[in-house]
Each structure stands twice: as C-alpha cells, then as structure tokens.
Amino acid sequence: MSDNSQSLNRINALKAEIASLEQAAVSELHARRASLVSELEHLDAEIGRITGKAPKSAKLRTRSGRSVSLQELKEILEHAPEKTLNVRKEKLDFANIKTLANANPHLLKLAGKGPWPTVTLLK
C-alpha cells in the first residue's frame, strides 16, 4: 500500500507542476501580447506623426462578454427562470455560448437570432 500512496503523491505533485508550468506559459504569452500591442500603437503613432494623418490600423477584436465552461453555464441556467437566460443581458460571450450549444444540442438550445439571443437548458 505504501508504494501506491507514494505513486499517487508523485502523480499529484507532477499534475500540480504541470498546472504551474501551463499558468506560467499563459502569463508569458499575455505579457508578450501586451508588449506587441504596445509596440503596434507606438508604430501607429509614429506613422501618424510622419504622415500627418491617423493611420488606418486594424482593430483588435475584443470579446464583449465573459466565456464560461459548459458546467458553469449549466449551473447558471439551473437557477434561471424557465432555465433560460439572455446571453447579452448576462454579459456572456455569444461565440462561446454558440460553440457550447452546437457541441451539446441535446443539452442546450440557442434561440433569438437578433441582438438579444437566449440559451435554454433542455434537461
């Protein structure tokens, strides 16, 4: 039994180390992205100074809402009236909700194709 518990402890330690390394990598990528965005803004300002007009810079797409996992969405919908909620009103990312609904059609139903889409928990 001692060997099993030592093996499990080692596995858990390795999982924790992997999670830590993944988080460090994500943090590094976010910092690099911020640096690149800052450099692009500086270059746009320099182009504007030289040409005398504002450059046509590509806008970075930002998400308008927060992304949630399937489990989080299910918990939110469990407590919602009629197990339905408005995606925009709840400030959720529509693309994320649409992906979850398409991947789980037996569980989620997307409705309202206009500016105020809704999502419903079917089960």
Chimera marker file (.cmm) of the C-alpha trace (Angstrom):
<marker_set name="trace">
<marker id="1" x="0.000" y="0.000" z="0.000" r="1" g="1" b="0" radius="0.5"/>
<marker id="2" x="2.894" y="2.330" z="0.710" r="1" g="1" b="0" radius="0.5"/>
<marker id="3" x="4.053" y="2.114" z="-2.914" r="1" g="1" b="0" radius="0.5"/>
<marker id="4" x="0.572" y="3.040" z="-4.180" r="1" g="1" b="0" radius="0.5"/>
<marker id="5" x="0.293" y="6.095" z="-1.941" r="1" g="1" b="0" radius="0.5"/>
<marker id="6" x="3.807" y="7.218" z="-2.902" r="1" g="1" b="0" radius="0.5"/>
<marker id="7" x="2.914" y="6.811" z="-6.587" r="1" g="1" b="0" radius="0.5"/>
<marker id="8" x="-0.324" y="8.767" z="-6.142" r="1" g="1" b="0" radius="0.5"/>
<marker id="9" x="1.515" y="11.511" z="-4.259" r="1" g="1" b="0" radius="0.5"/>
<marker id="10" x="4.111" y="11.719" z="-7.046" r="1" g="1" b="0" radius="0.5"/>
<marker id="11" x="1.365" y="11.843" z="-9.717" r="1" g="1" b="0" radius="0.5"/>
<marker id="12" x="-0.417" y="14.649" z="-7.846" r="1" g="1" b="0" radius="0.5"/>
<marker id="13" x="2.858" y="16.549" z="-7.471" r="1" g="1" b="0" radius="0.5"/>
<marker id="14" x="3.534" y="16.209" z="-11.194" r="1" g="1" b="0" radius="0.5"/>
<marker id="15" x="-0.007" y="17.372" z="-12.048" r="1" g="1" b="0" radius="0.5"/>
<marker id="16" x="0.489" y="20.431" z="-9.839" r="1" g="1" b="0" radius="0.5"/>
<marker id="17" x="3.826" y="21.158" z="-11.515" r="1" g="1" b="0" radius="0.5"/>
<marker id="18" x="2.247" y="20.840" z="-14.986" r="1" g="1" b="0" radius="0.5"/>
<marker id="19" x="-0.544" y="23.230" z="-13.991" r="1" g="1" b="0" radius="0.5"/>
<marker id="20" x="2.025" y="25.692" z="-12.666" r="1" g="1" b="0" radius="0.5"/>
<marker id="21" x="4.062" y="25.498" z="-15.885" r="1" g="1" b="0" radius="0.5"/>
<marker id="22" x="0.948" y="25.975" z="-18.013" r="1" g="1" b="0" radius="0.5"/>
<marker id="23" x="-0.039" y="29.040" z="-15.995" r="1" g="1" b="0" radius="0.5"/>
<marker id="24" x="3.473" y="30.467" z="-16.352" r="1" g="1" b="0" radius="0.5"/>
<marker id="25" x="3.342" y="29.913" z="-20.126" r="1" g="1" b="0" radius="0.5"/>
<marker id="26" x="-0.052" y="31.620" z="-20.392" r="1" g="1" b="0" radius="0.5"/>
<marker id="27" x="1.181" y="34.563" z="-18.315" r="1" g="1" b="0" radius="0.5"/>
<marker id="28" x="4.247" y="34.876" z="-20.528" r="1" g="1" b="0" radius="0.5"/>
<marker id="29" x="2.097" y="34.856" z="-23.665" r="1" g="1" b="0" radius="0.5"/>
<marker id="30" x="-0.226" y="37.532" z="-22.235" r="1" g="1" b="0" radius="0.5"/>
<marker id="31" x="2.777" y="39.711" z="-21.393" r="1" g="1" b="0" radius="0.5"/>
<marker id="32" x="4.220" y="39.206" z="-24.879" r="1" g="1" b="0" radius="0.5"/>
<marker id="33" x="0.874" y="40.071" z="-26.463" r="1" g="1" b="0" radius="0.5"/>
<marker id="34" x="0.595" y="43.247" z="-24.390" r="1" g="1" b="0" radius="0.5"/>
<marker id="35" x="4.118" y="44.216" z="-25.431" r="1" g="1" b="0" radius="0.5"/>
<marker id="36" x="3.328" y="43.679" z="-29.113" r="1" g="1" b="0" radius="0.5"/>
<marker id="37" x="0.090" y="45.672" z="-28.884" r="1" g="1" b="0" radius="0.5"/>
<marker id="38" x="2.013" y="48.499" z="-27.229" r="1" g="1" b="0" radius="0.5"/>
<marker id="39" x="4.664" y="48.396" z="-29.948" r="1" g="1" b="0" radius="0.5"/>
<marker id="40" x="1.977" y="48.500" z="-32.665" r="1" g="1" b="0" radius="0.5"/>
<marker id="41" x="0.359" y="51.517" z="-31.015" r="1" g="1" b="0" radius="0.5"/>
<marker id="42" x="3.761" y="53.227" z="-30.905" r="1" g="1" b="0" radius="0.5"/>
<marker id="43" x="4.344" y="52.462" z="-34.605" r="1" g="1" b="0" radius="0.5"/>
<marker id="44" x="0.866" y="53.783" z="-35.499" r="1" g="1" b="0" radius="0.5"/>
<marker id="45" x="1.624" y="57.000" z="-33.607" r="1" g="1" b="0" radius="0.5"/>
<marker id="46" x="4.964" y="57.333" z="-35.411" r="1" g="1" b="0" radius="0.5"/>
<marker id="47" x="3.285" y="56.795" z="-38.804" r="1" g="1" b="0" radius="0.5"/>
<marker id="48" x="0.704" y="59.426" z="-37.868" r="1" g="1" b="0" radius="0.5"/>
<marker id="49" x="3.431" y="61.882" z="-36.846" r="1" g="1" b="0" radius="0.5"/>
<marker id="50" x="5.337" y="61.398" z="-40.115" r="1" g="1" b="0" radius="0.5"/>
<marker id="51" x="2.351" y="61.437" z="-42.470" r="1" g="1" b="0" radius="0.5"/>
<marker id="52" x="0.314" y="63.984" z="-40.573" r="1" g="1" b="0" radius="0.5"/>
<marker id="53" x="-2.781" y="61.806" z="-40.544" r="1" g="1" b="0" radius="0.5"/>
<marker id="54" x="-4.041" y="58.969" z="-38.451" r="1" g="1" b="0" radius="0.5"/>
<marker id="55" x="-3.131" y="55.559" z="-39.855" r="1" g="1" b="0" radius="0.5"/>
<marker id="56" x="-5.780" y="53.007" z="-40.720" r="1" g="1" b="0" radius="0.5"/>
<marker id="57" x="-4.948" y="50.438" z="-38.104" r="1" g="1" b="0" radius="0.5"/>
<marker id="58" x="-6.716" y="47.135" z="-37.814" r="1" g="1" b="0" radius="0.5"/>
<marker id="59" x="-8.806" y="46.984" z="-34.700" r="1" g="1" b="0" radius="0.5"/>
<marker id="60" x="-8.150" y="44.028" z="-32.475" r="1" g="1" b="0" radius="0.5"/>
<marker id="61" x="-11.331" y="42.036" z="-31.921" r="1" g="1" b="0" radius="0.5"/>
<marker id="62" x="-12.319" y="42.026" z="-28.309" r="1" g="1" b="0" radius="0.5"/>
<marker id="63" x="-14.957" y="39.855" z="-26.802" r="1" g="1" b="0" radius="0.5"/>
<marker id="64" x="-17.922" y="41.668" z="-25.439" r="1" g="1" b="0" radius="0.5"/>
<marker id="65" x="-18.675" y="39.145" z="-22.721" r="1" g="1" b="0" radius="0.5"/>
<marker id="66" x="-17.150" y="36.566" z="-20.461" r="1" g="1" b="0" radius="0.5"/>
<marker id="67" x="-16.560" y="32.986" z="-21.503" r="1" g="1" b="0" radius="0.5"/>
<marker id="68" x="-17.908" y="30.213" z="-19.325" r="1" g="1" b="0" radius="0.5"/>
<marker id="69" x="-17.433" y="26.475" z="-19.313" r="1" g="1" b="0" radius="0.5"/>
<marker id="70" x="-20.287" y="24.077" z="-20.000" r="1" g="1" b="0" radius="0.5"/>
<marker id="71" x="-20.506" y="23.210" z="-16.314" r="1" g="1" b="0" radius="0.5"/>
<marker id="72" x="-20.680" y="26.884" z="-15.287" r="1" g="1" b="0" radius="0.5"/>
<marker id="73" x="-23.359" y="27.566" z="-17.902" r="1" g="1" b="0" radius="0.5"/>
<marker id="74" x="-25.421" y="24.603" z="-16.714" r="1" g="1" b="0" radius="0.5"/>
<marker id="75" x="-25.236" y="25.879" z="-13.116" r="1" g="1" b="0" radius="0.5"/>
<marker id="76" x="-26.293" y="29.372" z="-14.179" r="1" g="1" b="0" radius="0.5"/>
<marker id="77" x="-29.199" y="28.011" z="-16.234" r="1" g="1" b="0" radius="0.5"/>
<marker id="78" x="-30.365" y="25.723" z="-13.404" r="1" g="1" b="0" radius="0.5"/>
<marker id="79" x="-31.147" y="28.821" z="-11.328" r="1" g="1" b="0" radius="0.5"/>
<marker id="80" x="-32.548" y="30.926" z="-14.172" r="1" g="1" b="0" radius="0.5"/>
<marker id="81" x="-36.312" y="31.331" z="-14.641" r="1" g="1" b="0" radius="0.5"/>
<marker id="82" x="-37.569" y="28.659" z="-17.048" r="1" g="1" b="0" radius="0.5"/>
<marker id="83" x="-33.908" y="27.553" z="-17.359" r="1" g="1" b="0" radius="0.5"/>
<marker id="84" x="-33.440" y="30.298" z="-19.976" r="1" g="1" b="0" radius="0.5"/>
<marker id="85" x="-31.358" y="33.440" z="-19.965" r="1" g="1" b="0" radius="0.5"/>
<marker id="86" x="-30.470" y="36.287" z="-22.253" r="1" g="1" b="0" radius="0.5"/>
<marker id="87" x="-26.858" y="35.955" z="-23.405" r="1" g="1" b="0" radius="0.5"/>
<marker id="88" x="-26.193" y="39.690" z="-23.811" r="1" g="1" b="0" radius="0.5"/>
<marker id="89" x="-28.012" y="40.744" z="-20.646" r="1" g="1" b="0" radius="0.5"/>
<marker id="90" x="-25.921" y="38.284" z="-18.617" r="1" g="1" b="0" radius="0.5"/>
<marker id="91" x="-22.783" y="39.679" z="-20.306" r="1" g="1" b="0" radius="0.5"/>
<marker id="92" x="-21.751" y="36.293" z="-21.705" r="1" g="1" b="0" radius="0.5"/>
<marker id="93" x="-19.669" y="35.834" z="-24.854" r="1" g="1" b="0" radius="0.5"/>
<marker id="94" x="-22.091" y="34.838" z="-27.616" r="1" g="1" b="0" radius="0.5"/>
<marker id="95" x="-19.453" y="32.963" z="-29.647" r="1" g="1" b="0" radius="0.5"/>
<marker id="96" x="-18.614" y="30.858" z="-26.591" r="1" g="1" b="0" radius="0.5"/>
<marker id="97" x="-22.289" y="30.105" z="-25.880" r="1" g="1" b="0" radius="0.5"/>
<marker id="98" x="-22.922" y="29.278" z="-29.544" r="1" g="1" b="0" radius="0.5"/>
<marker id="99" x="-19.980" y="26.840" z="-29.559" r="1" g="1" b="0" radius="0.5"/>
<marker id="100" x="-21.256" y="25.157" z="-26.400" r="1" g="1" b="0" radius="0.5"/>
<marker id="101" x="-24.796" y="24.916" z="-27.808" r="1" g="1" b="0" radius="0.5"/>
<marker id="102" x="-23.593" y="23.466" z="-31.122" r="1" g="1" b="0" radius="0.5"/>
<marker id="103" x="-21.413" y="20.922" z="-29.331" r="1" g="1" b="0" radius="0.5"/>
<marker id="104" x="-24.241" y="19.928" z="-26.953" r="1" g="1" b="0" radius="0.5"/>
<marker id="105" x="-27.545" y="20.132" z="-28.889" r="1" g="1" b="0" radius="0.5"/>
<marker id="106" x="-29.114" y="17.548" z="-26.568" r="1" g="1" b="0" radius="0.5"/>
<marker id="107" x="-28.425" y="19.828" z="-23.599" r="1" g="1" b="0" radius="0.5"/>
<marker id="108" x="-28.611" y="23.444" z="-24.810" r="1" g="1" b="0" radius="0.5"/>
<marker id="109" x="-30.897" y="25.312" z="-27.208" r="1" g="1" b="0" radius="0.5"/>
<marker id="110" x="-29.951" y="28.651" z="-28.709" r="1" g="1" b="0" radius="0.5"/>
<marker id="111" x="-32.795" y="30.959" z="-29.761" r="1" g="1" b="0" radius="0.5"/>
<marker id="112" x="-33.327" y="34.559" z="-30.764" r="1" g="1" b="0" radius="0.5"/>
<marker id="113" x="-31.189" y="35.353" z="-33.785" r="1" g="1" b="0" radius="0.5"/>
<marker id="114" x="-31.365" y="39.102" z="-33.237" r="1" g="1" b="0" radius="0.5"/>
<marker id="115" x="-29.290" y="41.248" z="-30.939" r="1" g="1" b="0" radius="0.5"/>
<marker id="116" x="-30.698" y="39.545" z="-27.821" r="1" g="1" b="0" radius="0.5"/>
<marker id="117" x="-30.104" y="35.781" z="-28.173" r="1" g="1" b="0" radius="0.5"/>
<marker id="118" x="-31.182" y="33.369" z="-25.463" r="1" g="1" b="0" radius="0.5"/>
<marker id="119" x="-29.918" y="29.997" z="-24.336" r="1" g="1" b="0" radius="0.5"/>
<marker id="120" x="-32.060" y="27.324" z="-22.688" r="1" g="1" b="0" radius="0.5"/>
<marker id="121" x="-31.113" y="24.239" z="-20.690" r="1" g="1" b="0" radius="0.5"/>
<marker id="122" x="-33.121" y="21.315" z="-22.084" r="1" g="1" b="0" radius="0.5"/>
<marker id="123" x="-32.565" y="18.745" z="-19.341" r="1" g="1" b="0" radius="0.5"/>
<link id1="1" id2="2" r="1" g="1" b="0" radius="0.2"/>
<link id1="2" id2="3" r="1" g="1" b="0" radius="0.2"/>
<link id1="3" id2="4" r="1" g="1" b="0" radius="0.2"/>
<link id1="4" id2="5" r="1" g="1" b="0" radius="0.2"/>
<link id1="5" id2="6" r="1" g="1" b="0" radius="0.2"/>
<link id1="6" id2="7" r="1" g="1" b="0" radius="0.2"/>
<link id1="7" id2="8" r="1" g="1" b="0" radius="0.2"/>
<link id1="8" id2="9" r="1" g="1" b="0" radius="0.2"/>
<link id1="9" id2="10" r="1" g="1" b="0" radius="0.2"/>
<link id1="10" id2="11" r="1" g="1" b="0" radius="0.2"/>
<link id1="11" id2="12" r="1" g="1" b="0" radius="0.2"/>
<link id1="12" id2="13" r="1" g="1" b="0" radius="0.2"/>
<link id1="13" id2="14" r="1" g="1" b="0" radius="0.2"/>
<link id1="14" id2="15" r="1" g="1" b="0" radius="0.2"/>
<link id1="15" id2="16" r="1" g="1" b="0" radius="0.2"/>
<link id1="16" id2="17" r="1" g="1" b="0" radius="0.2"/>
<link id1="17" id2="18" r="1" g="1" b="0" radius="0.2"/>
<link id1="18" id2="19" r="1" g="1" b="0" radius="0.2"/>
<link id1="19" id2="20" r="1" g="1" b="0" radius="0.2"/>
<link id1="20" id2="21" r="1" g="1" b="0" radius="0.2"/>
<link id1="21" id2="22" r="1" g="1" b="0" radius="0.2"/>
<link id1="22" id2="23" r="1" g="1" b="0" radius="0.2"/>
<link id1="23" id2="24" r="1" g="1" b="0" radius="0.2"/>
<link id1="24" id2="25" r="1" g="1" b="0" radius="0.2"/>
<link id1="25" id2="26" r="1" g="1" b="0" radius="0.2"/>
<link id1="26" id2="27" r="1" g="1" b="0" radius="0.2"/>
<link id1="27" id2="28" r="1" g="1" b="0" radius="0.2"/>
<link id1="28" id2="29" r="1" g="1" b="0" radius="0.2"/>
<link id1="29" id2="30" r="1" g="1" b="0" radius="0.2"/>
<link id1="30" id2="31" r="1" g="1" b="0" radius="0.2"/>
<link id1="31" id2="32" r="1" g="1" b="0" radius="0.2"/>
<link id1="32" id2="33" r="1" g="1" b="0" radius="0.2"/>
<link id1="33" id2="34" r="1" g="1" b="0" radius="0.2"/>
<link id1="34" id2="35" r="1" g="1" b="0" radius="0.2"/>
<link id1="35" id2="36" r="1" g="1" b="0" radius="0.2"/>
<link id1="36" id2="37" r="1" g="1" b="0" radius="0.2"/>
<link id1="37" id2="38" r="1" g="1" b="0" radius="0.2"/>
<link id1="38" id2="39" r="1" g="1" b="0" radius="0.2"/>
<link id1="39" id2="40" r="1" g="1" b="0" radius="0.2"/>
<link id1="40" id2="41" r="1" g="1" b="0" radius="0.2"/>
<link id1="41" id2="42" r="1" g="1" b="0" radius="0.2"/>
<link id1="42" id2="43" r="1" g="1" b="0" radius="0.2"/>
<link id1="43" id2="44" r="1" g="1" b="0" radius="0.2"/>
<link id1="44" id2="45" r="1" g="1" b="0" radius="0.2"/>
<link id1="45" id2="46" r="1" g="1" b="0" radius="0.2"/>
<link id1="46" id2="47" r="1" g="1" b="0" radius="0.2"/>
<link id1="47" id2="48" r="1" g="1" b="0" radius="0.2"/>
<link id1="48" id2="49" r="1" g="1" b="0" radius="0.2"/>
<link id1="49" id2="50" r="1" g="1" b="0" radius="0.2"/>
<link id1="50" id2="51" r="1" g="1" b="0" radius="0.2"/>
<link id1="51" id2="52" r="1" g="1" b="0" radius="0.2"/>
<link id1="52" id2="53" r="1" g="1" b="0" radius="0.2"/>
<link id1="53" id2="54" r="1" g="1" b="0" radius="0.2"/>
<link id1="54" id2="55" r="1" g="1" b="0" radius="0.2"/>
<link id1="55" id2="56" r="1" g="1" b="0" radius="0.2"/>
<link id1="56" id2="57" r="1" g="1" b="0" radius="0.2"/>
<link id1="57" id2="58" r="1" g="1" b="0" radius="0.2"/>
<link id1="58" id2="59" r="1" g="1" b="0" radius="0.2"/>
<link id1="59" id2="60" r="1" g="1" b="0" radius="0.2"/>
<link id1="60" id2="61" r="1" g="1" b="0" radius="0.2"/>
<link id1="61" id2="62" r="1" g="1" b="0" radius="0.2"/>
<link id1="62" id2="63" r="1" g="1" b="0" radius="0.2"/>
<link id1="63" id2="64" r="1" g="1" b="0" radius="0.2"/>
<link id1="64" id2="65" r="1" g="1" b="0" radius="0.2"/>
<link id1="65" id2="66" r="1" g="1" b="0" radius="0.2"/>
<link id1="66" id2="67" r="1" g="1" b="0" radius="0.2"/>
<link id1="67" id2="68" r="1" g="1" b="0" radius="0.2"/>
<link id1="68" id2="69" r="1" g="1" b="0" radius="0.2"/>
<link id1="69" id2="70" r="1" g="1" b="0" radius="0.2"/>
<link id1="70" id2="71" r="1" g="1" b="0" radius="0.2"/>
<link id1="71" id2="72" r="1" g="1" b="0" radius="0.2"/>
<link id1="72" id2="73" r="1" g="1" b="0" radius="0.2"/>
<link id1="73" id2="74" r="1" g="1" b="0" radius="0.2"/>
<link id1="74" id2="75" r="1" g="1" b="0" radius="0.2"/>
<link id1="75" id2="76" r="1" g="1" b="0" radius="0.2"/>
<link id1="76" id2="77" r="1" g="1" b="0" radius="0.2"/>
<link id1="77" id2="78" r="1" g="1" b="0" radius="0.2"/>
<link id1="78" id2="79" r="1" g="1" b="0" radius="0.2"/>
<link id1="79" id2="80" r="1" g="1" b="0" radius="0.2"/>
<link id1="80" id2="81" r="1" g="1" b="0" radius="0.2"/>
<link id1="81" id2="82" r="1" g="1" b="0" radius="0.2"/>
<link id1="82" id2="83" r="1" g="1" b="0" radius="0.2"/>
<link id1="83" id2="84" r="1" g="1" b="0" radius="0.2"/>
<link id1="84" id2="85" r="1" g="1" b="0" radius="0.2"/>
<link id1="85" id2="86" r="1" g="1" b="0" radius="0.2"/>
<link id1="86" id2="87" r="1" g="1" b="0" radius="0.2"/>
<link id1="87" id2="88" r="1" g="1" b="0" radius="0.2"/>
<link id1="88" id2="89" r="1" g="1" b="0" radius="0.2"/>
<link id1="89" id2="90" r="1" g="1" b="0" radius="0.2"/>
<link id1="90" id2="91" r="1" g="1" b="0" radius="0.2"/>
<link id1="91" id2="92" r="1" g="1" b="0" radius="0.2"/>
<link id1="92" id2="93" r="1" g="1" b="0" radius="0.2"/>
<link id1="93" id2="94" r="1" g="1" b="0" radius="0.2"/>
<link id1="94" id2="95" r="1" g="1" b="0" radius="0.2"/>
<link id1="95" id2="96" r="1" g="1" b="0" radius="0.2"/>
<link id1="96" id2="97" r="1" g="1" b="0" radius="0.2"/>
<link id1="97" id2="98" r="1" g="1" b="0" radius="0.2"/>
<link id1="98" id2="99" r="1" g="1" b="0" radius="0.2"/>
<link id1="99" id2="100" r="1" g="1" b="0" radius="0.2"/>
<link id1="100" id2="101" r="1" g="1" b="0" radius="0.2"/>
<link id1="101" id2="102" r="1" g="1" b="0" radius="0.2"/>
<link id1="102" id2="103" r="1" g="1" b="0" radius="0.2"/>
<link id1="103" id2="104" r="1" g="1" b="0" radius="0.2"/>
<link id1="104" id2="105" r="1" g="1" b="0" radius="0.2"/>
<link id1="105" id2="106" r="1" g="1" b="0" radius="0.2"/>
<link id1="106" id2="107" r="1" g="1" b="0" radius="0.2"/>
<link id1="107" id2="108" r="1" g="1" b="0" radius="0.2"/>
<link id1="108" id2="109" r="1" g="1" b="0" radius="0.2"/>
<link id1="109" id2="110" r="1" g="1" b="0" radius="0.2"/>
<link id1="110" id2="111" r="1" g="1" b="0" radius="0.2"/>
<link id1="111" id2="112" r="1" g="1" b="0" radius="0.2"/>
<link id1="112" id2="113" r="1" g="1" b="0" radius="0.2"/>
<link id1="113" id2="114" r="1" g="1" b="0" radius="0.2"/>
<link id1="114" id2="115" r="1" g="1" b="0" radius="0.2"/>
<link id1="115" id2="116" r="1" g="1" b="0" radius="0.2"/>
<link id1="116" id2="117" r="1" g="1" b="0" radius="0.2"/>
<link id1="117" id2="118" r="1" g="1" b="0" radius="0.2"/>
<link id1="118" id2="119" r="1" g="1" b="0" radius="0.2"/>
<link id1="119" id2="120" r="1" g="1" b="0" radius="0.2"/>
<link id1="120" id2="121" r="1" g="1" b="0" radius="0.2"/>
<link id1="121" id2="122" r="1" g="1" b="0" radius="0.2"/>
<link id1="122" id2="123" r="1" g="1" b="0" radius="0.2"/>
</marker_set>
